[in-house]
Amino acid sequence: MDVNFMDLKNNNNEEAENNELSIELSEEIAEGIYSNLAIITHSSSEFVLDFIRIMPGVPKAKVKSRIILTPEHAKRLLGALQDNINRFEAANGAIKASEPGLPLNFGGPKGEA
């Protein structure tokens, strides 16, 4: 997979010359990891994003992936997420955001065996 990066210091978003990066994506990583909760913590030098999967009826949740970012990269990620959300909503309508909290009941009735 080849990705062309924009010059992040260039305010008019023109593509920077000779700024190509070849990125390899293994099959295992390409499958992704499902997460329905993220916990973000930070120190003076890094942001830590823990992606967690909570399952109904299971009292213990596991961190499935941890990403550690510099503050500068965390801010770039925030901007990139906002840009992608704006484009998604322009094409698909507003994303409904529920009250913050843990999705323990998943909005449905409790399962019975």
Biopython code that builds the backbone (N, CA, C, O; Angstrom):
import numpy as np
from Bio.PDB.StructureBuilder import StructureBuilder

atoms = [
    (1, "MET", "N", (0.858, -1.165, 0.000)),
    (1, "MET", "CA", (0.000, 0.000, 0.000)),
    (1, "MET", "C", (0.905, 1.228, 0.000)),
    (1, "MET", "O", (1.795, 1.345, 0.842)),
    (2, "ASP", "N", (0.683, 2.131, -0.928)),
    (2, "ASP", "CA", (1.437, 3.378, -0.973)),
    (2, "ASP", "C", (0.537, 4.514, -0.521)),
    (2, "ASP", "O", (-0.619, 4.606, -0.932)),
    (3, "VAL", "N", (1.074, 5.370, 0.323)),
    (3, "VAL", "CA", (0.312, 6.484, 0.856)),
    (3, "VAL", "C", (1.065, 7.761, 0.568)),
    (3, "VAL", "O", (2.266, 7.845, 0.824)),
    (4, "ASN", "N", (0.377, 8.757, 0.039)),
    (4, "ASN", "CA", (0.990, 10.058, -0.164)),
    (4, "ASN", "C", (0.600, 10.955, 0.986)),
    (4, "ASN", "O", (-0.582, 11.118, 1.289)),
    (5, "PHE", "N", (1.599, 11.536, 1.627)),
    (5, "PHE", "CA", (1.357, 12.404, 2.763)),
    (5, "PHE", "C", (1.387, 13.852, 2.334)),
    (5, "PHE", "O", (2.138, 14.229, 1.433)),
    (6, "MET", "N", (0.575, 14.659, 2.977)),
    (6, "MET", "CA", (0.575, 16.100, 2.737)),
    (6, "MET", "C", (1.615, 16.738, 3.644)),
    (6, "MET", "O", (1.904, 16.223, 4.723)),
    (7, "ASP", "N", (2.168, 17.843, 3.212)),
    (7, "ASP", "CA", (3.105, 18.603, 4.039)),
    (7, "ASP", "C", (2.289, 19.244, 5.149)),
    (7, "ASP", "O", (1.500, 20.153, 4.888)),
    (8, "LEU", "N", (2.467, 18.786, 6.380)),
    (8, "LEU", "CA", (1.640, 19.259, 7.486)),
    (8, "LEU", "C", (1.929, 20.709, 7.860)),
    (8, "LEU", "O", (1.107, 21.354, 8.510)),
    (9, "LYS", "N", (3.083, 21.227, 7.456)),
    (9, "LYS", "CA", (3.414, 22.615, 7.760)),
    (9, "LYS", "C", (2.948, 23.557, 6.655)),
    (9, "LYS", "O", (3.002, 24.776, 6.813)),
    (10, "ASN", "N", (2.497, 23.003, 5.553)),
    (10, "ASN", "CA", (2.066, 23.797, 4.414)),
    (10, "ASN", "C", (0.586, 24.120, 4.588)),
    (10, "ASN", "O", (-0.251, 23.219, 4.520)),
    (11, "ASN", "N", (0.251, 25.374, 4.809)),
    (11, "ASN", "CA", (-1.119, 25.759, 5.133)),
    (11, "ASN", "C", (-2.085, 25.651, 3.971)),
    (11, "ASN", "O", (-3.293, 25.568, 4.195)),
    (12, "ASN", "N", (-1.591, 25.649, 2.715)),
    (12, "ASN", "CA", (-2.535, 25.592, 1.598)),
    (12, "ASN", "C", (-2.727, 24.166, 1.089)),
    (12, "ASN", "O", (-3.263, 23.969, -0.002)),
    (13, "ASN", "N", (-2.301, 23.177, 1.859)),
    (13, "ASN", "CA", (-2.545, 21.750, 1.612)),
    (13, "ASN", "C", (-2.049, 21.251, 0.269)),
    (13, "ASN", "O", (-2.605, 20.295, -0.272)),
    (14, "GLU", "N", (-1.010, 21.878, -0.289)),
    (14, "GLU", "CA", (-0.412, 21.351, -1.505)),
    (14, "GLU", "C", (0.455, 20.164, -1.136)),
    (14, "GLU", "O", (1.093, 20.148, -0.084)),
    (15, "GLU", "N", (0.471, 19.162, -2.020)),
    (15, "GLU", "CA", (1.255, 17.978, -1.746)),
    (15, "GLU", "C", (2.745, 18.317, -1.741)),
    (15, "GLU", "O", (3.228, 19.013, -2.634)),
    (16, "ALA", "N", (3.458, 17.834, -0.755)),
    (16, "ALA", "CA", (4.890, 18.098, -0.662)),
    (16, "ALA", "C", (5.639, 17.224, -1.663)),
    (16, "ALA", "O", (5.271, 16.069, -1.878)),
    (17, "GLU", "N", (6.675, 17.764, -2.268)),
    (17, "GLU", "CA", (7.464, 17.014, -3.227)),
    (17, "GLU", "C", (8.277, 15.948, -2.500)),
    (17, "GLU", "O", (8.769, 16.173, -1.394)),
    (18, "ASN", "N", (8.412, 14.770, -3.143)),
    (18, "ASN", "CA", (9.229, 13.674, -2.627)),
    (18, "ASN", "C", (8.881, 13.295, -1.185)),
    (18, "ASN", "O", (9.775, 12.952, -0.411)),
    (19, "ASN", "N", (7.634, 13.350, -0.821)),
    (19, "ASN", "CA", (7.226, 13.032, 0.542)),
    (19, "ASN", "C", (6.340, 11.784, 0.522)),
    (19, "ASN", "O", (5.227, 11.801, 1.048)),
    (20, "GLU", "N", (6.843, 10.687, -0.095)),
    (20, "GLU", "CA", (6.106, 9.435, -0.174)),
    (20, "GLU", "C", (6.599, 8.465, 0.874)),
    (20, "GLU", "O", (7.775, 8.457, 1.236)),
    (21, "LEU", "N", (5.691, 7.656, 1.350)),
    (21, "LEU", "CA", (6.025, 6.650, 2.348)),
    (21, "LEU", "C", (5.338, 5.357, 1.946)),
    (21, "LEU", "O", (4.133, 5.341, 1.693)),
    (22, "SER", "N", (6.092, 4.287, 1.888)),
    (22, "SER", "CA", (5.520, 2.982, 1.586)),
    (22, "SER", "C", (5.165, 2.318, 2.911)),
    (22, "SER", "O", (6.007, 2.200, 3.802)),
    (23, "ILE", "N", (3.903, 1.882, 3.035)),
    (23, "ILE", "CA", (3.416, 1.284, 4.280)),
    (23, "ILE", "C", (2.995, -0.154, 4.010)),
    (23, "ILE", "O", (2.253, -0.427, 3.066)),
    (24, "GLU", "N", (3.475, -1.071, 4.845)),
    (24, "GLU", "CA", (3.111, -2.474, 4.716)),
    (24, "GLU", "C", (2.022, -2.799, 5.726)),
    (24, "GLU", "O", (2.109, -2.415, 6.892)),
    (25, "LEU", "N", (1.002, -3.507, 5.272)),
    (25, "LEU", "CA", (-0.113, -3.900, 6.129)),
    (25, "LEU", "C", (-0.253, -5.412, 6.060)),
    (25, "LEU", "O", (-0.670, -5.955, 5.037)),
    (26, "SER", "N", (0.100, -6.099, 7.159)),
    (26, "SER", "CA", (0.003, -7.567, 7.179)),
    (26, "SER", "C", (-1.463, -7.990, 7.213)),
    (26, "SER", "O", (-2.341, -7.204, 7.568)),
    (27, "GLU", "N", (-1.711, -9.244, 6.839)),
    (27, "GLU", "CA", (-3.085, -9.757, 6.847)),
    (27, "GLU", "C", (-3.669, -9.737, 8.254)),
    (27, "GLU", "O", (-4.840, -9.408, 8.442)),
    (28, "GLU", "N", (-2.850, -10.091, 9.239)),
    (28, "GLU", "CA", (-3.326, -10.125, 10.625)),
    (28, "GLU", "C", (-3.774, -8.734, 11.091)),
    (28, "GLU", "O", (-4.848, -8.588, 11.675)),
    (29, "ILE", "N", (-2.957, -7.730, 10.835)),
    (29, "ILE", "CA", (-3.296, -6.366, 11.242)),
    (29, "ILE", "C", (-4.465, -5.829, 10.413)),
    (29, "ILE", "O", (-5.294, -5.077, 10.926)),
    (30, "ALA", "N", (-4.534, -6.207, 9.146)),
    (30, "ALA", "CA", (-5.612, -5.738, 8.264)),
    (30, "ALA", "C", (-6.988, -6.187, 8.748)),
    (30, "ALA", "O", (-7.988, -5.531, 8.455)),
    (31, "GLU", "N", (-7.052, -7.299, 9.487)),
    (31, "GLU", "CA", (-8.331, -7.772, 10.025)),
    (31, "GLU", "C", (-8.893, -6.810, 11.058)),
    (31, "GLU", "O", (-10.109, -6.739, 11.234)),
    (32, "GLY", "N", (-8.035, -6.074, 11.740)),
    (32, "GLY", "CA", (-8.489, -5.121, 12.743)),
    (32, "GLY", "C", (-8.880, -5.789, 14.047)),
    (32, "GLY", "O", (-8.956, -7.013, 14.151)),
    (33, "ILE", "N", (-9.123, -4.953, 15.027)),
    (33, "ILE", "CA", (-9.563, -5.403, 16.345)),
    (33, "ILE", "C", (-10.784, -4.574, 16.722)),
    (33, "ILE", "O", (-10.735, -3.345, 16.694)),
    (34, "TYR", "N", (-11.876, -5.244, 17.073)),
    (34, "TYR", "CA", (-13.087, -4.524, 17.450)),
    (34, "TYR", "C", (-12.946, -3.962, 18.861)),
    (34, "TYR", "O", (-12.477, -4.640, 19.775)),
    (35, "SER", "N", (-13.363, -2.705, 19.016)),
    (35, "SER", "CA", (-13.350, -2.043, 20.317)),
    (35, "SER", "C", (-14.630, -1.227, 20.446)),
    (35, "SER", "O", (-15.057, -0.578, 19.491)),
    (36, "ASN", "N", (-15.246, -1.261, 21.638)),
    (36, "ASN", "CA", (-16.428, -0.430, 21.872)),
    (36, "ASN", "C", (-16.228, 0.505, 23.066)),
    (36, "ASN", "O", (-17.185, 1.069, 23.597)),
    (37, "LEU", "N", (-14.964, 0.659, 23.477)),
    (37, "LEU", "CA", (-14.633, 1.603, 24.540)),
    (37, "LEU", "C", (-13.170, 1.999, 24.389)),
    (37, "LEU", "O", (-12.309, 1.154, 24.143)),
    (38, "ALA", "N", (-12.901, 3.275, 24.538)),
    (38, "ALA", "CA", (-11.518, 3.758, 24.523)),
    (38, "ALA", "C", (-11.290, 4.578, 25.788)),
    (38, "ALA", "O", (-12.135, 5.381, 26.183)),
    (39, "ILE", "N", (-10.156, 4.366, 26.406)),
    (39, "ILE", "CA", (-9.772, 5.147, 27.579)),
    (39, "ILE", "C", (-8.482, 5.874, 27.204)),
    (39, "ILE", "O", (-7.519, 5.260, 26.744)),
    (40, "ILE", "N", (-8.477, 7.180, 27.407)),
    (40, "ILE", "CA", (-7.327, 7.994, 27.037)),
    (40, "ILE", "C", (-6.730, 8.609, 28.292)),
    (40, "ILE", "O", (-7.428, 9.248, 29.079)),
    (41, "THR", "N", (-5.435, 8.410, 28.468)),
    (41, "THR", "CA", (-4.697, 9.027, 29.570)),
    (41, "THR", "C", (-3.493, 9.743, 28.971)),
    (41, "THR", "O", (-3.130, 9.504, 27.819)),
    (42, "HIS", "N", (-2.879, 10.615, 29.752)),
    (42, "HIS", "CA", (-1.717, 11.324, 29.224)),
    (42, "HIS", "C", (-0.775, 11.739, 30.339)),
    (42, "HIS", "O", (-1.156, 11.856, 31.503)),
    (43, "SER", "N", (0.459, 11.954, 29.940)),
    (43, "SER", "CA", (1.480, 12.525, 30.812)),
    (43, "SER", "C", (1.983, 13.778, 30.099)),
    (43, "SER", "O", (1.397, 14.198, 29.101)),
    (44, "SER", "N", (3.046, 14.367, 30.592)),
    (44, "SER", "CA", (3.580, 15.556, 29.933)),
    (44, "SER", "C", (4.247, 15.222, 28.605)),
    (44, "SER", "O", (4.496, 16.123, 27.804)),
    (45, "SER", "N", (4.544, 13.940, 28.354)),
    (45, "SER", "CA", (5.270, 13.595, 27.135)),
    (45, "SER", "C", (4.554, 12.626, 26.199)),
    (45, "SER", "O", (5.039, 12.375, 25.095)),
    (46, "GLU", "N", (3.399, 12.072, 26.617)),
    (46, "GLU", "CA", (2.730, 11.114, 25.740)),
    (46, "GLU", "C", (1.242, 10.986, 26.069)),
    (46, "GLU", "O", (0.793, 11.270, 27.179)),
    (47, "PHE", "N", (0.501, 10.543, 25.049)),
    (47, "PHE", "CA", (-0.904, 10.189, 25.202)),
    (47, "PHE", "C", (-0.996, 8.679, 25.029)),
    (47, "PHE", "O", (-0.358, 8.111, 24.143)),
    (48, "VAL", "N", (-1.793, 8.027, 25.880)),
    (48, "VAL", "CA", (-1.972, 6.585, 25.810)),
    (48, "VAL", "C", (-3.443, 6.312, 25.510)),
    (48, "VAL", "O", (-4.325, 6.723, 26.263)),
    (49, "LEU", "N", (-3.696, 5.617, 24.409)),
    (49, "LEU", "CA", (-5.051, 5.248, 24.009)),
    (49, "LEU", "C", (-5.201, 3.747, 24.203)),
    (49, "LEU", "O", (-4.539, 2.964, 23.522)),
    (50, "ASP", "N", (-6.063, 3.342, 25.122)),
    (50, "ASP", "CA", (-6.366, 1.933, 25.344)),
    (50, "ASP", "C", (-7.714, 1.634, 24.710)),
    (50, "ASP", "O", (-8.721, 2.262, 25.037)),
    (51, "PHE", "N", (-7.721, 0.660, 23.793)),
    (51, "PHE", "CA", (-8.946, 0.250, 23.126)),
    (51, "PHE", "C", (-9.403, -1.052, 23.758)),
    (51, "PHE", "O", (-8.648, -2.022, 23.826)),
    (52, "ILE", "N", (-10.665, -1.066, 24.226)),
    (52, "ILE", "CA", (-11.193, -2.142, 25.058)),
    (52, "ILE", "C", (-12.446, -2.708, 24.411)),
    (52, "ILE", "O", (-13.192, -1.992, 23.744)),
    (53, "ARG", "N", (-12.667, -3.990, 24.615)),
    (53, "ARG", "CA", (-13.899, -4.635, 24.157)),
    (53, "ARG", "C", (-14.677, -5.083, 25.377)),
    (53, "ARG", "O", (-14.203, -5.901, 26.166)),
    (54, "ILE", "N", (-15.891, -4.533, 25.526)),
    (54, "ILE", "CA", (-16.785, -4.927, 26.614)),
    (54, "ILE", "C", (-17.854, -5.836, 26.017)),
    (54, "ILE", "O", (-18.448, -5.511, 24.989)),
    (55, "MET", "N", (-18.095, -6.973, 26.663)),
    (55, "MET", "CA", (-19.118, -7.900, 26.183)),
    (55, "MET", "C", (-20.241, -7.985, 27.207)),
    (55, "MET", "O", (-19.980, -7.951, 28.409)),
    (56, "PRO", "N", (-21.485, -8.095, 26.753)),
    (56, "PRO", "CA", (-22.605, -8.172, 27.693)),
    (56, "PRO", "C", (-22.508, -9.415, 28.571)),
    (56, "PRO", "O", (-22.192, -10.508, 28.102)),
    (57, "GLY", "N", (-22.786, -9.218, 29.853)),
    (57, "GLY", "CA", (-22.787, -10.329, 30.797)),
    (57, "GLY", "C", (-21.411, -10.771, 31.253)),
    (57, "GLY", "O", (-21.294, -11.709, 32.041)),
    (58, "VAL", "N", (-20.365, -10.111, 30.773)),
    (58, "VAL", "CA", (-19.005, -10.466, 31.183)),
    (58, "VAL", "C", (-18.482, -9.337, 32.053)),
    (58, "VAL", "O", (-18.314, -8.217, 31.570)),
    (59, "PRO", "N", (-18.220, -9.611, 33.338)),
    (59, "PRO", "CA", (-17.846, -8.538, 34.264)),
    (59, "PRO", "C", (-16.431, -7.988, 34.065)),
    (59, "PRO", "O", (-16.091, -6.940, 34.614)),
    (60, "LYS", "N", (-15.606, -8.692, 33.280)),
    (60, "LYS", "CA", (-14.232, -8.259, 33.090)),
    (60, "LYS", "C", (-13.999, -7.944, 31.615)),
    (60, "LYS", "O", (-14.325, -8.744, 30.738)),
    (61, "ALA", "N", (-13.431, -6.767, 31.356)),
    (61, "ALA", "CA", (-13.125, -6.369, 29.979)),
    (61, "ALA", "C", (-11.617, -6.358, 29.795)),
    (61, "ALA", "O", (-10.865, -6.142, 30.745)),
    (62, "LYS", "N", (-11.183, -6.595, 28.557)),
    (62, "LYS", "CA", (-9.752, -6.641, 28.272)),
    (62, "LYS", "C", (-9.355, -5.503, 27.353)),
    (62, "LYS", "O", (-10.089, -5.133, 26.437)),
    (63, "VAL", "N", (-8.174, -4.954, 27.619)),
    (63, "VAL", "CA", (-7.583, -4.010, 26.677)),
    (63, "VAL", "C", (-7.129, -4.839, 25.480)),
    (63, "VAL", "O", (-6.331, -5.764, 25.632)),
    (64, "LYS", "N", (-7.629, -4.517, 24.302)),
    (64, "LYS", "CA", (-7.293, -5.272, 23.096)),
    (64, "LYS", "C", (-6.125, -4.661, 22.346)),
    (64, "LYS", "O", (-5.425, -5.352, 21.607)),
    (65, "SER", "N", (-5.912, -3.343, 22.540)),
    (65, "SER", "CA", (-4.805, -2.678, 21.866)),
    (65, "SER", "C", (-4.464, -1.399, 22.620)),
    (65, "SER", "O", (-5.351, -0.723, 23.142)),
    (66, "ARG", "N", (-3.184, -1.072, 22.674)),
    (66, "ARG", "CA", (-2.730, 0.168, 23.304)),
    (66, "ARG", "C", (-1.863, 0.910, 22.291)),
    (66, "ARG", "O", (-0.934, 0.341, 21.718)),
    (67, "ILE", "N", (-2.175, 2.177, 22.079)),
    (67, "ILE", "CA", (-1.413, 3.033, 21.180)),
    (67, "ILE", "C", (-0.848, 4.185, 22.006)),
    (67, "ILE", "O", (-1.581, 4.834, 22.753)),
    (68, "ILE", "N", (0.441, 4.436, 21.873)),
    (68, "ILE", "CA", (1.102, 5.517, 22.605)),
    (68, "ILE", "C", (1.557, 6.557, 21.588)),
    (68, "ILE", "O", (2.252, 6.234, 20.624)),
    (69, "LEU", "N", (1.159, 7.810, 21.812)),
    (69, "LEU", "CA", (1.426, 8.899, 20.870)),
    (69, "LEU", "C", (2.127, 10.060, 21.554)),
    (69, "LEU", "O", (1.973, 10.268, 22.758)),
    (70, "THR", "N", (2.898, 10.812, 20.782)),
    (70, "THR", "CA", (3.420, 12.079, 21.287)),
    (70, "THR", "C", (2.261, 13.073, 21.316)),
    (70, "THR", "O", (1.284, 12.884, 20.591)),
    (71, "PRO", "N", (2.340, 14.121, 22.128)),
    (71, "PRO", "CA", (1.267, 15.123, 22.131)),
    (71, "PRO", "C", (1.021, 15.730, 20.748)),
    (71, "PRO", "O", (-0.126, 15.967, 20.371)),
    (72, "GLU", "N", (2.088, 15.981, 19.997)),
    (72, "GLU", "CA", (1.929, 16.548, 18.651)),
    (72, "GLU", "C", (1.163, 15.591, 17.747)),
    (72, "GLU", "O", (0.270, 16.009, 17.009)),
    (73, "HIS", "N", (1.510, 14.306, 17.803)),
    (73, "HIS", "CA", (0.815, 13.335, 16.966)),
    (73, "HIS", "C", (-0.635, 13.148, 17.419)),
    (73, "HIS", "O", (-1.519, 12.950, 16.586)),
    (74, "ALA", "N", (-0.887, 13.210, 18.726)),
    (74, "ALA", "CA", (-2.255, 13.107, 19.232)),
    (74, "ALA", "C", (-3.114, 14.242, 18.665)),
    (74, "ALA", "O", (-4.273, 14.032, 18.306)),
    (75, "LYS", "N", (-2.539, 15.437, 18.588)),
    (75, "LYS", "CA", (-3.291, 16.575, 18.051)),
    (75, "LYS", "C", (-3.544, 16.399, 16.554)),
    (75, "LYS", "O", (-4.614, 16.756, 16.059)),
    (76, "ARG", "N", (-2.568, 15.853, 15.833)),
    (76, "ARG", "CA", (-2.771, 15.555, 14.406)),
    (76, "ARG", "C", (-3.871, 14.507, 14.224)),
    (76, "ARG", "O", (-4.696, 14.611, 13.317)),
    (77, "LEU", "N", (-3.870, 13.494, 15.102)),
    (77, "LEU", "CA", (-4.901, 12.460, 15.042)),
    (77, "LEU", "C", (-6.282, 13.071, 15.273)),
    (77, "LEU", "O", (-7.236, 12.737, 14.571)),
    (78, "LEU", "N", (-6.386, 13.960, 16.251)),
    (78, "LEU", "CA", (-7.652, 14.638, 16.521)),
    (78, "LEU", "C", (-8.153, 15.371, 15.281)),
    (78, "LEU", "O", (-9.329, 15.274, 14.931)),
    (79, "GLY", "N", (-7.271, 16.094, 14.626)),
    (79, "GLY", "CA", (-7.653, 16.816, 13.410)),
    (79, "GLY", "C", (-8.064, 15.882, 12.293)),
    (79, "GLY", "O", (-9.036, 16.151, 11.587)),
    (80, "ALA", "N", (-7.333, 14.781, 12.120)),
    (80, "ALA", "CA", (-7.658, 13.820, 11.070)),
    (80, "ALA", "C", (-8.998, 13.135, 11.349)),
    (80, "ALA", "O", (-9.786, 12.919, 10.429)),
    (81, "LEU", "N", (-9.258, 12.796, 12.613)),
    (81, "LEU", "CA", (-10.555, 12.200, 12.968)),
    (81, "LEU", "C", (-11.698, 13.175, 12.713)),
    (81, "LEU", "O", (-12.739, 12.790, 12.180)),
    (82, "GLN", "N", (-11.507, 14.440, 13.093)),
    (82, "GLN", "CA", (-12.557, 15.441, 12.887)),
    (82, "GLN", "C", (-12.833, 15.632, 11.403)),
    (82, "GLN", "O", (-13.991, 15.739, 10.999)),
    (83, "ASP", "N", (-11.791, 15.677, 10.594)),
    (83, "ASP", "CA", (-11.955, 15.817, 9.152)),
    (83, "ASP", "C", (-12.731, 14.636, 8.579)),
    (83, "ASP", "O", (-13.632, 14.820, 7.760)),
    (84, "ASN", "N", (-12.383, 13.420, 9.010)),
    (84, "ASN", "CA", (-13.074, 12.231, 8.507)),
    (84, "ASN", "C", (-14.517, 12.164, 8.986)),
    (84, "ASN", "O", (-15.395, 11.745, 8.231)),
    (85, "ILE", "N", (-14.779, 12.567, 10.220)),
    (85, "ILE", "CA", (-16.158, 12.605, 10.724)),
    (85, "ILE", "C", (-16.981, 13.614, 9.925)),
    (85, "ILE", "O", (-18.123, 13.334, 9.561)),
    (86, "ASN", "N", (-16.412, 14.773, 9.654)),
    (86, "ASN", "CA", (-17.118, 15.785, 8.855)),
    (86, "ASN", "C", (-17.469, 15.249, 7.477)),
    (86, "ASN", "O", (-18.585, 15.454, 7.000)),
    (87, "ARG", "N", (-16.528, 14.564, 6.828)),
    (87, "ARG", "CA", (-16.796, 14.011, 5.493)),
    (87, "ARG", "C", (-17.818, 12.877, 5.563)),
    (87, "ARG", "O", (-18.672, 12.765, 4.684)),
    (88, "PHE", "N", (-17.740, 12.035, 6.598)),
    (88, "PHE", "CA", (-18.710, 10.950, 6.768)),
    (88, "PHE", "C", (-20.113, 11.522, 6.935)),
    (88, "PHE", "O", (-21.055, 11.076, 6.280)),
    (89, "GLU", "N", (-20.248, 12.520, 7.824)),
    (89, "GLU", "CA", (-21.569, 13.100, 8.080)),
    (89, "GLU", "C", (-22.110, 13.846, 6.862)),
    (89, "GLU", "O", (-23.321, 13.874, 6.645)),
    (90, "ALA", "N", (-21.239, 14.440, 6.077)),
    (90, "ALA", "CA", (-21.693, 15.107, 4.857)),
    (90, "ALA", "C", (-22.294, 14.096, 3.878)),
    (90, "ALA", "O", (-23.238, 14.414, 3.154)),
    (91, "ALA", "N", (-21.752, 12.889, 3.858)),
    (91, "ALA", "CA", (-22.236, 11.856, 2.949)),
    (91, "ALA", "C", (-23.369, 11.021, 3.533)),
    (91, "ALA", "O", (-24.211, 10.523, 2.785)),
    (92, "ASN", "N", (-23.405, 10.856, 4.865)),
    (92, "ASN", "CA", (-24.324, 9.895, 5.483)),
    (92, "ASN", "C", (-25.267, 10.473, 6.524)),
    (92, "ASN", "O", (-26.110, 9.746, 7.050)),
    (93, "GLY", "N", (-25.154, 11.734, 6.833)),
    (93, "GLY", "CA", (-25.972, 12.331, 7.879)),
    (93, "GLY", "C", (-25.261, 12.312, 9.220)),
    (93, "GLY", "O", (-24.236, 11.654, 9.395)),
    (94, "ALA", "N", (-25.822, 13.039, 10.145)),
    (94, "ALA", "CA", (-25.195, 13.207, 11.461)),
    (94, "ALA", "C", (-25.084, 11.884, 12.216)),
    (94, "ALA", "O", (-25.986, 11.048, 12.171)),
    (95, "ILE", "N", (-23.976, 11.716, 12.899)),
    (95, "ILE", "CA", (-23.780, 10.559, 13.771)),
    (95, "ILE", "C", (-24.454, 10.879, 15.100)),
    (95, "ILE", "O", (-24.189, 11.919, 15.702)),
    (96, "LYS", "N", (-25.323, 9.984, 15.553)),
    (96, "LYS", "CA", (-25.986, 10.187, 16.838)),
    (96, "LYS", "C", (-25.034, 9.783, 17.954)),
    (96, "LYS", "O", (-24.534, 8.658, 17.977)),
    (97, "ALA", "N", (-24.789, 10.690, 18.865)),
    (97, "ALA", "CA", (-23.905, 10.404, 19.997)),
    (97, "ALA", "C", (-24.761, 10.270, 21.245)),
    (97, "ALA", "O", (-25.488, 11.193, 21.614)),
    (98, "SER", "N", (-24.671, 9.105, 21.898)),
    (98, "SER", "CA", (-25.431, 8.900, 23.133)),
    (98, "SER", "C", (-24.647, 9.489, 24.297)),
    (98, "SER", "O", (-23.523, 9.964, 24.134)),
    (99, "GLU", "N", (-25.253, 9.450, 25.454)),
    (99, "GLU", "CA", (-24.601, 9.957, 26.661)),
    (99, "GLU", "C", (-23.294, 9.215, 26.897)),
    (99, "GLU", "O", (-23.228, 8.004, 26.687)),
    (100, "PRO", "N", (-22.257, 9.918, 27.328)),
    (100, "PRO", "CA", (-21.006, 9.217, 27.639)),
    (100, "PRO", "C", (-21.218, 8.234, 28.778)),
    (100, "PRO", "O", (-22.002, 8.489, 29.692)),
    (101, "GLY", "N", (-20.537, 7.145, 28.719)),
    (101, "GLY", "CA", (-20.643, 6.124, 29.758)),
    (101, "GLY", "C", (-20.279, 4.773, 29.198)),
    (101, "GLY", "O", (-19.960, 4.645, 28.016)),
    (102, "LEU", "N", (-20.324, 3.789, 30.023)),
    (102, "LEU", "CA", (-19.976, 2.447, 29.590)),
    (102, "LEU", "C", (-21.169, 1.777, 28.921)),
    (102, "LEU", "O", (-22.277, 1.818, 29.455)),
    (103, "PRO", "N", (-20.960, 1.163, 27.763)),
    (103, "PRO", "CA", (-22.066, 0.499, 27.059)),
    (103, "PRO", "C", (-22.324, -0.893, 27.619)),
    (103, "PRO", "O", (-22.179, -1.890, 26.912)),
    (104, "LEU", "N", (-22.706, -0.960, 28.888)),
    (104, "LEU", "CA", (-22.825, -2.261, 29.546)),
    (104, "LEU", "C", (-24.051, -3.053, 29.108)),
    (104, "LEU", "O", (-24.005, -4.283, 29.077)),
    (105, "ASN", "N", (-25.136, -2.381, 28.773)),
    (105, "ASN", "CA", (-26.323, -3.148, 28.385)),
    (105, "ASN", "C", (-26.512, -3.194, 26.871)),
    (105, "ASN", "O", (-27.424, -3.872, 26.399)),
    (106, "PHE", "N", (-25.710, -2.518, 26.120)),
    (106, "PHE", "CA", (-25.741, -2.515, 24.671)),
    (106, "PHE", "C", (-27.107, -2.118, 24.112)),
    (106, "PHE", "O", (-27.414, -2.420, 22.959)),
    (107, "GLY", "N", (-27.921, -1.450, 24.913)),
    (107, "GLY", "CA", (-29.194, -0.929, 24.437)),
    (107, "GLY", "C", (-30.278, -1.967, 24.214)),
    (107, "GLY", "O", (-31.299, -1.643, 23.607)),
    (108, "GLY", "N", (-30.112, -3.168, 24.662)),
    (108, "GLY", "CA", (-31.114, -4.198, 24.423)),
    (108, "GLY", "C", (-31.429, -4.970, 25.691)),
    (108, "GLY", "O", (-30.859, -4.700, 26.748)),
    (109, "PRO", "N", (-32.337, -5.929, 25.586)),
    (109, "PRO", "CA", (-32.691, -6.719, 26.783)),
    (109, "PRO", "C", (-31.551, -7.658, 27.151)),
    (109, "PRO", "O", (-30.715, -8.009, 26.318)),
    (110, "LYS", "N", (-31.539, -8.052, 28.404)),
    (110, "LYS", "CA", (-30.537, -9.001, 28.897)),
    (110, "LYS", "C", (-30.808, -10.379, 28.307)),
    (110, "LYS", "O", (-31.953, -10.827, 28.255)),
    (111, "GLY", "N", (-29.747, -11.048, 27.862)),
    (111, "GLY", "CA", (-29.900, -12.364, 27.289)),
    (111, "GLY", "C", (-30.143, -13.417, 28.354)),
    (111, "GLY", "O", (-29.696, -13.286, 29.494)),
    (112, "GLU", "N", (-30.859, -14.464, 27.964)),
    (112, "GLU", "CA", (-31.126, -15.583, 28.873)),
    (112, "GLU", "C", (-30.752, -16.876, 28.183)),
    (112, "GLU", "O", (-30.894, -17.011, 26.967)),
    (113, "ALA", "N", (-30.278, -17.814, 28.960)),
    (113, "ALA", "CA", (-29.912, -19.128, 28.372)),
    (113, "ALA", "C", (-30.948, -20.159, 28.722)),
    (113, "ALA", "O", (-30.825, -21.318, 28.326)),
]
sb = StructureBuilder()
sb.init_structure("model")
sb.init_model(0)
sb.init_chain("A")
sb.init_seg("    ")
for serial, (resi, resn, name, xyz) in enumerate(atoms, 1):
    if name == "N":
        sb.init_residue(resn, " ", resi, " ")
    sb.init_atom(name, np.array(xyz, "f"), 0.0, 1.0, " ", f" {name:<3s}", serial, name[0])
structure = sb.get_structure()
